[in-house]
């Protein structure tokens, strides 16, 4: 894969980044080194290697998805610092 400044700038735009012009060359070199490391994985002989599902012999045991006890609306809102009686009021984020 050919890595040039245009590719670095395109990837930066997709990632919503705006690197200064003096960093583009450094980022291009970093990307080339990363792709070279990933390319080394193609040299591995993986014939006969089974996919690894679990690192240990035990599997994750999930609890059943059942409805449990919960707070009613009035009790939950009674502890709220600010509410309108039906919903929690929180500071505006945007």
N, CA, C and O atoms as a DFTB+ gen file, in Angstrom:
376 C
 N C O
     1  1       0.838      -1.175       0.000
     2  2       0.000       0.000       0.000
     3  2       0.884       1.239       0.000
     4  3       1.837       1.343       0.772
     5  1       0.554       2.159      -0.867
     6  2       1.325       3.389      -0.961
     7  2       0.775       4.410       0.026
     8  3      -0.400       4.775      -0.031
     9  1       1.619       4.857       0.912
    10  2       1.216       5.839       1.922
    11  2       1.856       7.172       1.559
    12  3       3.079       7.311       1.558
    13  1       1.009       8.144       1.253
    14  2       1.507       9.479       0.966
    15  2       0.777      10.491       1.851
    16  3      -0.095      10.138       2.644
    17  1       1.157      11.744       1.692
    18  2       0.552      12.781       2.525
    19  2      -0.949      12.891       2.300
    20  3      -1.694      13.189       3.233
    21  1      -1.402      12.652       1.069
    22  2      -2.830      12.738       0.774
    23  2      -3.604      11.682       1.564
    24  3      -4.691      11.955       2.072
    25  1      -3.044      10.483       1.665
    26  2      -3.697       9.419       2.439
    27  2      -3.741       9.782       3.922
    28  3      -4.757       9.576       4.585
    29  1      -2.648      10.316       4.433
    30  2      -2.601      10.712       5.847
    31  2      -3.647      11.787       6.120
    32  3      -4.350      11.725       7.129
    33  1      -3.755      12.760       5.239
    34  2      -4.740      13.829       5.427
    35  2      -6.167      13.308       5.302
    36  3      -7.064      13.774       6.004
    37  1      -6.375      12.347       4.413
    38  2      -7.710      11.757       4.273
    39  2      -8.089      10.984       5.536
    40  3      -9.214      11.097       6.023
    41  1      -7.151      10.203       6.060
    42  2      -7.413       9.466       7.302
    43  2      -7.634      10.421       8.465
    44  3      -8.485      10.173       9.320
    45  1      -6.880      11.503       8.504
    46  2      -7.061      12.490       9.566
    47  2      -8.444      13.120       9.476
    48  3      -9.093      13.353      10.496
    49  1      -8.888      13.393       8.266
    50  2     -10.224      13.973       8.094
    51  2     -11.303      12.997       8.541
    52  3     -12.271      13.395       9.190
    53  1     -11.144      11.717       8.198
    54  2     -12.113      10.703       8.620
    55  2     -12.149      10.574      10.138
    56  3     -13.197      10.291      10.719
    57  1     -11.000      10.781      10.779
    58  2     -10.912      10.695      12.243
    59  2     -11.236      12.026      12.907
    60  3     -11.112      12.167      14.124
    61  1     -11.650      13.000      12.106
    62  2     -11.995      14.333      12.621
    63  2     -10.803      14.981      13.319
    64  3     -10.947      15.615      14.365
    65  1      -9.623      14.811      12.721
    66  2      -8.396      15.409      13.243
    67  2      -7.885      16.441      12.252
    68  3      -8.162      16.354      11.056
    69  1      -7.160      17.391      12.739
    70  2      -6.554      18.407      11.880
    71  2      -5.099      18.578      12.280
    72  3      -4.749      19.526      12.983
    73  1      -4.243      17.651      11.827
    74  2      -2.826      17.760      12.212
    75  2      -2.177      18.960      11.526
    76  3      -2.492      19.269      10.377
    77  1      -1.275      19.631      12.230
    78  2      -0.554      20.739      11.588
    79  2       0.338      20.194      10.476
    80  3       0.768      19.042      10.537
    81  1       0.615      21.000       9.478
    82  2       1.405      20.525       8.323
    83  2       2.748      19.917       8.712
    84  3       3.216      18.986       8.057
    85  1       3.372      20.432       9.770
    86  2       4.688      19.890      10.149
    87  2       4.594      18.491      10.743
    88  3       5.615      17.809      10.840
    89  1       3.403      18.033      11.145
    90  2       3.233      16.692      11.726
    91  2       2.860      15.640      10.685
    92  3       2.953      14.445      10.964
    93  1       2.440      16.062       9.485
    94  2       1.968      15.115       8.466
    95  2       3.066      14.130       8.094
    96  3       2.798      12.935       7.969
    97  1       4.285      14.599       7.917
    98  2       5.401      13.717       7.550
    99  2       5.665      12.689       8.652
   100  3       5.904      11.517       8.363
   101  1       5.622      13.123       9.906
   102  2       5.825      12.198      11.023
   103  2       4.696      11.167      11.075
   104  3       4.949       9.983      11.298
   105  1       3.463      11.607      10.872
   106  2       2.326      10.678      10.878
   107  2       2.417       9.679       9.731
   108  3       2.052       8.513       9.879
   109  1       2.909      10.148       8.585
   110  2       3.079       9.243       7.440
   111  2       4.092       8.154       7.782
   112  3       3.868       6.983       7.478
   113  1       5.199       8.530       8.410
   114  2       6.195       7.540       8.820
   115  2       5.644       6.568       9.845
   116  3       5.922       5.371       9.781
   117  1       4.856       7.080      10.801
   118  2       4.241       6.209      11.806
   119  2       3.293       5.208      11.144
   120  3       3.289       4.027      11.491
   121  1       2.498       5.682      10.198
   122  2       1.555       4.802       9.512
   123  2       2.282       3.730       8.706
   124  3       1.848       2.579       8.678
   125  1       3.372       4.090       8.058
   126  2       4.165       3.109       7.299
   127  2       4.705       2.038       8.241
   128  3       4.653       0.851       7.917
   129  1       5.222       2.439       9.403
   130  2       5.754       1.460      10.355
   131  2       4.648       0.546      10.897
   132  3       4.867      -0.652      11.072
   133  1       3.482       1.098      11.159
   134  2       2.358       0.282      11.648
   135  2       1.952      -0.737      10.594
   136  3       1.752      -1.910      10.908
   137  1       1.830      -0.300       9.351
   138  2       1.439      -1.221       8.279
   139  2       2.501      -2.285       8.043
   140  3       2.169      -3.421       7.702
   141  1       3.769      -1.939       8.219
   142  2       4.838      -2.938       8.090
   143  2       4.732      -3.997       9.179
   144  3       4.952      -5.180       8.916
   145  1       4.395      -3.583      10.405
   146  2       4.236      -4.560      11.489
   147  2       3.054      -5.481      11.225
   148  3       3.134      -6.685      11.470
   149  1       1.968      -4.925      10.729
   150  2       0.793      -5.743      10.427
   151  2       1.097      -6.700       9.277
   152  3       0.626      -7.837       9.271
   153  1       1.873      -6.247       8.322
   154  2       2.231      -7.086       7.174
   155  2       3.022      -8.324       7.612
   156  3       2.938      -9.368       6.965
   157  1       3.788      -8.216       8.702
   158  2       4.553      -9.363       9.200
   159  2       3.631     -10.509       9.617
   160  3       4.052     -11.666       9.623
   161  1       2.386     -10.203       9.963
   162  2       1.447     -11.263      10.348
   163  2       1.158     -12.207       9.186
   164  3       0.827     -13.372       9.404
   165  1       1.280     -11.713       7.952
   166  2       1.048     -12.569       6.787
   167  2       2.126     -13.633       6.650
   168  3       1.905     -14.632       5.965
   169  1       3.283     -13.455       7.275
   170  2       4.376     -14.421       7.185
   171  2       4.193     -15.609       8.119
   172  3       4.910     -16.603       7.999
   173  1       3.250     -15.522       9.043
   174  2       3.043     -16.605      10.007
   175  2       2.393     -17.812       9.348
   176  3       1.492     -17.671       8.520
   177  1       2.860     -19.002       9.724
   178  2       2.265     -20.240       9.235
   179  2       1.165     -20.648      10.219
   180  3       1.450     -21.105      11.326
   181  1      -0.067     -20.480       9.810
   182  2      -1.194     -20.742      10.696
   183  2      -1.969     -21.998      10.306
   184  3      -3.089     -22.206      10.772
   185  1      -1.381     -22.829       9.458
   186  2      -2.047     -24.078       9.079
   187  2      -2.185     -24.978      10.301
   188  3      -1.209     -25.238      11.004
   189  1      -3.386     -25.444      10.544
   190  2      -3.637     -26.351      11.652
   191  2      -3.829     -25.664      12.995
   192  3      -4.029     -26.344      14.002
   193  1      -3.775     -24.360      13.040
   194  2      -3.975     -23.640      14.294
   195  2      -5.466     -23.379      14.475
   196  3      -6.108     -22.752      13.632
   197  1      -6.000     -23.867      15.580
   198  2      -7.416     -23.678      15.861
   199  2      -7.648     -22.283      16.439
   200  3      -6.813     -21.781      17.191
   201  1      -8.764     -21.658      16.096
   202  2      -9.067     -20.347      16.688
   203  2      -9.219     -20.461      18.204
   204  3      -9.755     -21.448      18.708
   205  1      -8.754     -19.464      18.913
   206  2      -8.830     -19.452      20.366
   207  2     -10.146     -18.810      20.795
   208  3     -10.412     -17.646      20.496
   209  1     -10.966     -19.594      21.503
   210  2     -12.226     -19.056      21.999
   211  2     -12.058     -18.466      23.379
   212  3     -12.502     -17.346      23.633
   213  1     -11.427     -19.195      24.268
   214  2     -11.261     -18.752      25.642
   215  2      -9.820     -18.979      26.070
   216  3      -9.199     -19.970      25.687
   217  1      -9.301     -18.071      26.854
   218  2      -7.933     -18.205      27.342
   219  2      -7.881     -19.248      28.457
   220  3      -6.896     -19.976      28.583
   221  1      -8.933     -19.321      29.259
   222  2      -8.997     -20.297      30.347
   223  2     -10.033     -21.361      29.994
   224  3     -10.768     -21.227      29.016
   225  1     -10.081     -22.410      30.796
   226  2     -11.036     -23.486      30.548
   227  2     -12.452     -23.107      30.937
   228  3     -13.408     -23.719      30.460
   229  1     -12.602     -22.108      31.794
   230  2     -13.951     -21.741      32.235
   231  2     -14.571     -20.744      31.254
   232  3     -13.901     -19.855      30.730
   233  1     -15.863     -20.924      31.028
   234  2     -16.584     -20.006      30.175
   235  2     -17.309     -18.992      31.051
   236  3     -17.601     -19.262      32.216
   237  1     -17.594     -17.839      30.488
   238  2     -18.288     -16.812      31.239
   239  2     -19.739     -17.247      31.455
   240  3     -20.472     -17.536      30.509
   241  1     -20.118     -17.284      32.704
   242  2     -21.477     -17.678      33.039
   243  2     -22.298     -16.411      33.224
   244  3     -21.994     -15.579      34.078
   245  1     -23.333     -16.277      32.420
   246  2     -24.168     -15.093      32.495
   247  2     -25.386     -15.378      33.352
   248  3     -25.931     -16.481      33.330
   249  1     -25.801     -14.393      34.094
   250  2     -26.998     -14.567      34.909
   251  2     -28.213     -14.490      33.996
   252  3     -28.154     -13.877      32.931
   253  1     -29.317     -15.112      34.411
   254  2     -30.516     -15.040      33.584
   255  2     -31.063     -13.611      33.545
   256  3     -30.946     -12.865      34.518
   257  1     -31.645     -13.251      32.438
   258  2     -32.200     -11.923      32.258
   259  2     -33.638     -11.912      32.772
   260  3     -34.579     -12.213      32.038
   261  1     -33.785     -11.563      34.040
   262  2     -35.103     -11.551      34.653
   263  2     -35.370     -10.185      35.283
   264  3     -34.442      -9.463      35.650
   265  1     -36.637      -9.849      35.399
   266  2     -37.034      -8.592      36.016
   267  2     -36.905      -8.733      37.518
   268  3     -37.380      -9.708      38.100
   269  1     -36.263      -7.760      38.146
   270  2     -36.078      -7.799      39.590
   271  2     -36.748      -6.606      40.236
   272  3     -37.448      -5.841      39.572
   273  1     -36.534      -6.450      41.512
   274  2     -37.133      -5.307      42.189
   275  2     -36.542      -4.003      41.667
   276  3     -35.357      -3.928      41.343
   277  1     -37.381      -2.983      41.590
   278  2     -36.923      -1.693      41.094
   279  2     -37.654      -0.576      41.825
   280  3     -38.665      -0.798      42.491
   281  1     -37.123       0.614      41.684
   282  2     -37.732       1.775      42.327
   283  2     -38.889       2.287      41.472
   284  3     -38.822       2.281      40.243
   285  1     -39.941       2.725      42.143
   286  2     -41.004       3.369      41.382
   287  2     -40.561       4.812      41.105
   288  3     -39.623       5.307      41.730
   289  1     -41.226       5.469      40.186
   290  2     -40.832       6.797      39.739
   291  2     -40.784       7.811      40.884
   292  3     -39.829       8.581      40.981
   293  1     -41.786       7.820      41.736
   294  2     -41.845       8.803      42.826
   295  2     -40.674       8.638      43.788
   296  3     -40.100       9.632      44.232
   297  1     -40.313       7.409      44.116
   298  2     -39.196       7.163      45.027
   299  2     -37.877       7.606      44.397
   300  3     -37.043       8.220      45.062
   301  1     -37.691       7.294      43.115
   302  2     -36.456       7.675      42.425
   303  2     -36.340       9.192      42.338
   304  3     -35.264       9.741      42.573
   305  1     -37.428       9.874      42.005
   306  2     -37.380      11.324      41.853
   307  2     -37.297      12.045      43.195
   308  3     -36.895      13.207      43.246
   309  1     -37.673      11.372      44.279
   310  2     -37.598      11.999      45.597
   311  2     -36.159      12.308      45.977
   312  3     -35.919      13.248      46.736
   313  1     -35.195      11.549      45.474
   314  2     -33.778      11.763      45.773
   315  2     -33.073      12.629      44.746
   316  3     -31.884      12.917      44.886
   317  1     -33.795      13.047      43.712
   318  2     -33.175      13.833      42.638
   319  2     -32.950      15.269      43.090
   320  3     -33.820      15.851      43.738
   321  1     -31.794      15.854      42.760
   322  2     -31.574      17.248      43.116
   323  2     -32.508      18.187      42.359
   324  3     -32.834      19.265      42.856
   325  1     -32.944      17.789      41.157
   326  2     -33.852      18.615      40.378
   327  2     -34.693      17.704      39.495
   328  3     -34.156      16.861      38.776
   329  1     -35.995      17.870      39.547
   330  2     -36.889      17.098      38.692
   331  2     -38.153      17.895      38.465
   332  3     -38.433      18.861      39.174
   333  1     -38.916      17.476      37.462
   334  2     -40.188      18.151      37.209
   335  2     -41.366      17.286      37.649
   336  3     -42.508      17.538      37.265
   337  1     -41.083      16.275      38.448
   338  2     -42.133      15.375      38.909
   339  2     -42.289      14.152      38.035
   340  3     -42.861      13.147      38.457
   341  1     -41.782      14.235      36.814
   342  2     -41.871      13.100      35.904
   343  2     -40.497      12.642      35.415
   344  3     -40.280      11.453      35.182
   345  1     -39.571      13.594      35.261
   346  2     -38.243      13.288      34.729
   347  2     -37.169      13.944      35.595
   348  3     -37.431      14.923      36.293
   349  1     -35.945      13.383      35.540
   350  2     -34.786      14.021      36.142
   351  2     -34.411      15.222      35.276
   352  3     -34.502      15.151      34.051
   353  1     -33.998      16.298      35.886
   354  2     -33.475      17.438      35.139
   355  2     -31.966      17.430      35.280
   356  3     -31.431      17.309      36.382
   357  1     -31.302      17.559      34.171
   358  2     -29.830      17.559      34.162
   359  2     -29.355      18.777      33.399
   360  3     -30.106      19.321      32.590
   361  1     -28.116      19.228      33.633
   362  2     -27.599      20.377      32.895
   363  2     -27.499      20.048      31.403
   364  3     -27.220      18.913      31.016
   365  1     -27.732      21.057      30.594
   366  2     -27.632      20.908      29.138
   367  2     -26.182      20.618      28.772
   368  3     -25.267      21.254      29.295
   369  1     -25.972      19.660      27.874
   370  2     -24.616      19.271      27.486
   371  2     -24.149      20.060      26.282
   372  3     -23.005      20.513      26.244
   373  1     -25.002      20.227      25.314
   374  2     -24.605      20.937      24.100
   375  2     -25.204      22.311      24.062
   376  3     -24.978      23.057      23.110
